[in-house]
Amino acid sequence: MKLHRREVVNELLRDRGELVVIAGLGSTAWDITAAGDSPLSFPLWGAMGQAAMMGLGLALAQPKRRVLVVTGDGEMLMGIGSLATIGVQQPANLTIVVIDNERYGETGMQRTHTAEGVDLTAIAAACKFKQAITVTAELGPLRELVYRAAGPNFASVKVIDEKLPLVLPPNDGVLLKSRLRRALLGNSADVLPEKP
């Protein structure tokens, strides 16, 4: 069974509170925006393959906050080495969720390697993620990983390969960076460090 991506992301971000969310390039950025834009959301517009590493950096810098990366299978395949780095670093507050439609949605819906049997969950497990699951139906275990379980955690969510209307987040990089810094750091975000 496969799920509908927007329904998955809506449920994942329901009552998200202070959860920091990084979205990979393309459809997952539109999915998190469709679920409701937030200063604690950081959609990547042009850094394909970097969502997991961005999430790792935030998780290490903000160890008391839970950090979620929502990305696609194509983007995760491009940054596959990041899973090994996350496994070595072991951030307890980080979860990676791959919305896996087995397609490269931004370039014409060509089949990805996951359509040919590459198992991202098995790769994450081999990279020492605390929990690595594949989700095809019930979303309760997925919410448990994101909001409560000690990480690093990984989930591949199998979804239908549907084309959906775009719900574009802001595309001003300075705005996105500034609002995330303010959401994370409060008033201290506006204080510039002294030059050495």
Disulfide bonds with the S-S distance in Angstrom:
none
